[in-house]
Structure formats: C-alpha cells, structure tokens
C-alpha cells in the first residue's frame, strides 16, 4: 500500500521469490526489504493511484460495495471478485 500511496511507480510482481528481507546495511537491527526482478513496473497516474488505494481500503475494512466500486473504476467490470482475490491472494469469501 505504501508504494501506491507515496510513489507514482508500482512494483507489479511482489511474490515471495521476488522479495528479499535482510538486515539493513545502515542499521543491522532493522530489516530491509529488497525488490528483485525489476522487469514489471508501471507508472501510475494520480487517479489510478487514488482508486487503487481506495480499493485496498475497501479490502482492509471488508467493504464489498467499495471493493466493487473501485474494481469497476479500474475496468474490472463484473470480474471484481476475481481482481480482489488476485491482488490479495485470498478467496472472495475470505476478503
């Protein structure tokens, strides 16, 4: 969520094989997340970024109307349960 809130670029392939957690070189007591495989980024326009954040807000609060609305804003149409399931890696019943 932080990537979509603060930046205009989003890493689009965040699965466990593309993320590395290691001690931070500047402060080894704190972890550092390293993104691997930099082939899939997308530049987000301001409206998409805001809609994506609102979609995640709907997911966090289990607001199915909000999820449906913002998935449709992102052109998912009637496949909004599938999009929400894909980005959370959870079944629609668990969202």
N, C-alpha and C positions, 0 to 999 in steps of 0.2 A: 504494500500500500504506500509505503514511503516513496518508492520510485515514481508512482503515479501522481502523488501529491506535489512533490517538490521539483521534479525534473520533467523535461519535455521528451526524454528518451526512455524507452522501456525495454528491459531485457525480456525476450519472449520465449526463452527456453529454460525456465528455472526448475529443473528436476534434480534429484539428488546426485546424479552423475556430473552435473554442471555447476555444482556449488561445493566449495571447499571452506571449511571452518578451521582456522589456525590461530595461534597466538598472534596478537597484533605486534608487529616489529617495533612500534614506538612505545607500547605498553604491554608487555607479555602477559600481564594479569587479565587483560581484556581480550575477548575473541575478535577476530576479523573475518568477515565473510568475503570470499574471493569468488568472482564470477568467472567461469570457464566457458570455452566455446562461444566466442563473440560473433557468431555468424548471424544471429537473429535479433536485431534491434529494430525498433520502429520509432519514428519521430511522431509525437502525439500533438495534435492541435489542442488548443485550450478547451474547446467544448467536449471533445472526446475524453480528455483527461478528467474533466469535472464529472462527466457522465459515468466514467469508469469508477471514480471514487464513490459516487453515489450508489452505484451497483454494489460495491463492496460494503458500503454502509448498510444497504438492504440485506445483504447476506449475513453480516455480523448480528443484526437485530432480527433476523428471520422474518423480514417484512416481505412477504411474497408479492404483494402489489408493487412495491418499489423495485424488487428484482425484475418482475415482468416489465415494468415501465422502462427501466434503463437498459435492459437487454434489447428491447424493441428499439430504443433510441440508437443502439449500436447495430441495428439491422439484423438482429437475430430472429425477428418475427415470432412465429408460433413455436420456434425451437428454443425459447428462453430457458426451459428447464434443462435442456441439454447444455447450453452455454454455461449456465450457472454450475452444473455438475462438472463440466470440463475444467473450469478455472479453479474450482475448489477441490477437485478430485474426490468428491463425495456424491452419493446418490441424491437425487432430488428430494427423496423422503427424509434424508438426514440434514438437509440445509435448513 
